[in-house]
Structures are given as structure tokens and as C-alpha cells.
Amino acid sequence: MVFKKFLFLYIFFSLVTWTGFAQQKLSKKERKQQETEALTSRYFIEGTKQMSLGDLDKAFFYLQKSLELSPEEAAINYKIAELYSRANQSEKALPYAEKAVQLDSENKYYALMVAEIYNNLKQPLKAAEILDQLTADGESNQQYNLDLASLLLNAGEFDQALVVLDRAEEYYGVLEPITVQKQRIYLRNNNLDKAIEEGERLIEARPGNPTYVLNLVEILYNNNQIDQALTLVNEEISKYPNQPELQMAAHSLLKEKGQIKASNSYLIQAFSSPDLDPEVKARAFVSLLNEIKTPEREGMLDTLAGYMSQTEPQNAAIYEALGERKIKEGNQAEAIALFKKSLTLNPKNAKLLEQVILGSFGDTPDFAEAEKFTIMGVDEFPENPEFWFYDGIVKSAVKKDSAAVESLTKALELNSSKNPQLDQVAYGSLGSSLYNLGEIDSAFHYFDKALELNPRDEQTMNNYAYFLSLEKRDLEKAKSMSQKVVERFPDNGTFLDTHAWVLFQLGDFEGARKYMDLAMQHENEPSGVMLEHYGDILYHLGDKSEALSYWKKAADSTEASELLPLKIKDGKYHE
């Protein structure tokens, strides 16, 4: 390359002393030429170095200096074209790349650069023209036929692409990528026979590979050639009987033809093989599960489940499929247990994570267990607002209020009001946690925001009313909310207790006793808070001995107030 000469001259010129030229003096013109070549080389080397370091501005500066000294040097023009291409400025790169080709038409890399630039400029036919010239030059450039075919396909020149793919096949032999592209062209041209022929050639060239058989089966099936597809599969199974993928294909084809008994026989054979992809087994199992329930279907599911448990004892997809069956059977607890096993093997399953989390919010929720999966959710899907929301709800329920505020705030940020229902519930839960943290005004602000979105949300109204009663603030507002809630839910002990306590704070002790009586009737095991509240109400109604009795019943509860021991000791109400 010319630049090797540049570099040599530069080093030579730098190291040899003036006396070294005593025997052979150079003319002024020759010395000037040597200096120019050395300086050009120096700029070029520095520009290339800066380009490799990623400093494109410096690289351009030095390469431009080099080009000013030697504008007819192909390598400099090529490097500047490469520089512009890396900066996504293809229009600026093109003239330099074309100049490089003009100066050195034998360098195929210069030609490839021009082709790449034309492709980036959405001119695939011009790029194809260059590759066509390269591949026509001889054996050494035949590897570019696949790139050329891709350009022609993108440009919609299908017949030309077919010619080039044939040329590539002559060079590489029968290969799947070439065959698939040729089949697509033939199918587009409604030439099914040629597409089938290409598939058969690939199967013959790569015997024993079920993938190529299945590719051809798919083409046949999609073109209503079911019998021909079944014949192909049976022939391959007779040659290679231990390929479960082919057995699955036979199962599907026979089922399509209504030959259920034969179809099920192949399905069982495939499931008994440990070589069949577990996810294929899981999908087939769920597909059968979604069919009409019959004794025959149940028997098949039992058989297949047995094989799955034997051959795939630790697979996430298998546990999920088995769990789906339990859901269909109405066995939620066993389904959730199987789903949890699936998630321990593959936590990147948002749908399943949500099922497990929501499945934990039953009549007797296990929030500590649910938290394991809400944490998994935010770890695996940190941009999903729902998992932050669930994590905040759970943490609020287990009194991890600071963490709950963080998660709920993150959920609201990610949600960006796209899901108003999420916002509404998050605001309500945020209010409860902020109240527990002593941020009273902020808590009430978020309760108001929640009720703006859903004025009938009973949980928010209940909590808001109760906290207002504890603060002895806006008691009429609290009464209005709690009254609406108990009218809608007259059998809910928690809501009745709240309303009773609001009435107590308003001085309506008879009303408070009425609703507390109802609350106690609807609770099998009244909480310590209820028992203490009942004692407080009775005390204010003058029944001090009965009040003391209820305070003592509440004494063992962790929910009772700090003042309860003093009430019991003094036998009177304290606040």
C-alpha cells in the first residue's frame, strides 16, 4: 500500500542525518515531495488512531489535513468515508467512498463501503449493482451473493434474487437460509411445487434433521396438503423413530383429519421422550386442557401429566401447565403452589407473577408470603408500575410503611395516570402509610386525591374517616363517609367499628354503642381495638364495671392502645 511507503519515508526522513545525504543530494522538489509524503503519513496515522479511540472530531481533523496534502490518495478518502458513516452521515460519506473506488478500483473493500452507504441511503438497487459487479468478477467474491440477494429481496426484485440465490447455492451447497429464501419467493409466485422441491432437497442434503422436515410440513399444511404432509412425516418416522418432534407433527396432522385415537398414540409417544422440549409439552398439555371436558380428555391429561412429572421434574413451563390444570379444576391453592415452583425456576414470567400475587389476596391473605413475589416482580420488571403497586400494597399491609411509600410513589411515577384505578388505590394506600408515619396532612391530601378518582371507594372512606376520628378533625366529614360505608356494607365489622368510633368522638355514645354492638356481632373474634373501643363507649354510658371487663379482654392484644394498662389500673377512661 502507498502508505507503507509514506510511513517508511517519514521514519527514514526523521532518523537519517543531513550528512547521510552527502553522497546523493536530492533536488529541492524531491525533498519537498518526501516531506509532504512523510507529513501526510503522520496525519493519516494520527487520524486513524483517534478514530479507533472514538474521538471522531480529532480523527476528522487529522484525516482532513492528510487529504489536503494528498487529495488523490484512495486510502485517505476511504477513511474519511468510514468516519462519516460511523457518524451516521451517509450523504457526506458517499463522495469520498466513490473517490476511493475511482482511485483504486481493485480494492473490493472500497466498493463494499460504497454499497453499504447506498443501502444506508435507502437505495438498495444501487448497492446491489456494486455487489453484482463484485460477484461477477470471479470465485473469490462469491460469498457476497447472500448480501446481494438480501438487497434484491428488500427492493422487491424477487426474480433477480432467485438467480443470485441459485448462484450462492452453487458456491455454498444446499443450506437452510438459502432454501428458505427461495421457498418464500416460490410461494409468493404461487409456485408450490418448486417450494416443495426445495424443501425436499434440503431434507435430502441434511438427513435426520427434523427441523427441515417440520419446515416443509408447515408449508404443506398451510397450503392444505395435509395428506402429503402426513406421508412425509410417516416416512421420516420410519427412518428415524426416536424423534419426538416428528411424533408431535403426526399427532397434529392426524388430529386435523379427525383420527383421534392414532393422534393420541403419537402424542403419548412424544411425551414419553425426555428429548422433547418441555415448553412444547407444556403448550400441548394446555391446548388439550382448553378442549371440551370429557372422560377421555381427563384420562389423557392424567397420562401426559405423569410423563411430564417423570421426564421434566424441574421445569418452569411444566409446573405452570400443571398449575393451569388445577385452576380449571377450581383448586386455587394447589395451582398457586405449582405457580410458585415455576417462578423459582423462571421468575421472568409477568403473567404468572401477577397470578401468584393476586392469589395471595384471598379471605385469609398471607402478605409476608406475597411480599416475596412482589419483590421478585419489581426486580424482574422494574419498569412495570403494577408490580411496584402490588409491592406497596403488601408492604403497607405488613406495616412496612416507609418502604410502602417508596414503592407506591414509584408505581404512580411509572403509571403516569395511564391506569386511573391504579392511581386511585395507590393514593388510598399511600394515605394510610403516611398517616402511620406521622405525616398527617400529606396522608389526608392523598385520601382526598383517591376519593376524587372514586368517591365510592369504601376502603379509602373507612380509613380516612377513622384517621380523622383519631385526630378529632372534620368529624362531620368523617361521619358522612363512615355512614355511607356502613349503609352499603352493614355486615362488615371493621366498617361498623369505624362508624361507632366516629360517633363516639362526636359525643353520640348511644349511637356508638348501637354500631359497636353490630360490629361485635359480625366478628367471630373481635380485635383488641374493638374490645377496647367497646369498653370506652360503655364507660361513657356509665357502665364502668362492664367497661373494665372489656378493657381486660383487650389486654392481651398487640392492637390495643398504649393507654389501655392505665385504664385497667385506674378503672377509668384516659385519652
HELIX and SHEET records of a PDB file:
HELIX    1   1 VAL A    2  LEU A   15  1                                  14    
HELIX    2   2 TRP A   18  PHE A   21  5                                   4    
HELIX    3   3 LYS A   28  LEU A   53  1                                  26    
HELIX    4   4 LEU A   56  LEU A   69  1                                  14    
HELIX    5   5 ALA A   74  ARG A   86  1                                  13    
HELIX    6   6 SER A   90  LEU A  103  1                                  14    
HELIX    7   7 LYS A  108  ASN A  120  1                                  13    
HELIX    8   8 PRO A  124  ALA A  136  1                                  13    
HELIX    9   9 GLU A  139  TYR A  144  5                                   6    
HELIX   10  10 ASN A  145  ASN A  154  1                                  10    
HELIX   11  11 PHE A  158  TYR A  172  1                                  15    
HELIX   12  12 GLU A  176  ARG A  188  1                                  13    
HELIX   13  13 LEU A  192  ALA A  205  1                                  14    
HELIX   14  14 PRO A  210  ASN A  222  1                                  13    
HELIX   15  15 ILE A  226  LYS A  239  1                                  14    
HELIX   16  16 PRO A  244  GLU A  256  1                                  13    
HELIX   17  17 ILE A  260  PHE A  271  1                                  12    
HELIX   18  18 PRO A  278  LEU A  289  1                                  12    
HELIX   19  19 PRO A  295  THR A  311  1                                  17    
HELIX   20  20 ALA A  316  LYS A  328  1                                  13    
HELIX   21  21 GLN A  332  LEU A  345  1                                  14    
HELIX   22  22 ALA A  350  GLY A  359  1                                  10    
HELIX   23  23 PHE A  367  GLU A  380  1                                  14    
HELIX   24  24 PRO A  385  ALA A  397  1                                  13    
HELIX   25  25 ASP A  401  ASN A  415  1                                  15    
HELIX   26  26 PRO A  420  ASN A  436  1                                  17    
HELIX   27  27 ILE A  440  LEU A  453  1                                  14    
HELIX   28  28 GLU A  458  GLU A  471  1                                  14    
HELIX   29  29 LEU A  475  ARG A  488  1                                  14    
HELIX   30  30 GLY A  493  GLN A  505  1                                  13    
HELIX   31  31 PHE A  509  GLN A  521  1                                  13    
HELIX   32  32 GLY A  528  HIS A  540  1                                  13    
HELIX   33  33 LYS A  544  LYS A  553  1                                  10    
HELIX   34  34 LEU A  564  ASP A  570  1                                   7    
END                                                                             
